[in-house]
């Protein structure tokens, strides 16, 4: 997972991939933690992501301290993309324009990959 949004956009453009941006609260948000454990940690999701996506994690932790640059970047992007809650998953073109928004989905990695494929059609 990348944390530098501009570097991720450049990588997505170079590799002709979609950005999957995870707005998360890694140390306090229960649904975020479940999404990590039930989907993102599994090989099935990781294999699909390696082929089709550039993964970006924008964290909003309560206990862990982010660098001032990262905190500023993440807050600015949450405002830009109108993030109202966590987890929010944005699928973006390499330019940064939004394709779709989603979040936590039950059913594990295979179901989540199918869900992403439908959103990207």
Secondary structure as the mmCIF struct_conf table of DSSP 4:
data_model
#
loop_
_struct_conf.conf_type_id
_struct_conf.id
_struct_conf.beg_label_comp_id
_struct_conf.beg_label_asym_id
_struct_conf.beg_label_seq_id
_struct_conf.end_label_comp_id
_struct_conf.end_label_asym_id
_struct_conf.end_label_seq_id
STRN STRN1 UNK A 2 UNK A 2
HELX_RH_AL_P HELX_RH_AL_P1 UNK A 5 UNK A 15
TURN_TY1_P TURN_TY1_P1 UNK A 16 UNK A 16
STRN STRN2 UNK A 18 UNK A 24
TURN_TY1_P TURN_TY1_P2 UNK A 26 UNK A 28
HELX_RH_AL_P HELX_RH_AL_P2 UNK A 30 UNK A 35
HELX_RH_PI_P HELX_RH_PI_P1 UNK A 36 UNK A 40
TURN_TY1_P TURN_TY1_P3 UNK A 41 UNK A 41
BEND BEND1 UNK A 42 UNK A 42
HELX_RH_AL_P HELX_RH_AL_P3 UNK A 43 UNK A 52
STRN STRN3 UNK A 53 UNK A 59
BEND BEND2 UNK A 62 UNK A 64
HELX_LH_PP_P HELX_LH_PP_P1 UNK A 65 UNK A 67
HELX_RH_AL_P HELX_RH_AL_P4 UNK A 68 UNK A 80
TURN_TY1_P TURN_TY1_P4 UNK A 81 UNK A 82
BEND BEND3 UNK A 85 UNK A 87
STRN STRN4 UNK A 88 UNK A 92
TURN_TY1_P TURN_TY1_P5 UNK A 94 UNK A 95
BEND BEND4 UNK A 96 UNK A 96
STRN STRN5 UNK A 98 UNK A 102
BEND BEND5 UNK A 106 UNK A 107
HELX_RH_AL_P HELX_RH_AL_P5 UNK A 108 UNK A 119
TURN_TY1_P TURN_TY1_P6 UNK A 120 UNK A 120
#
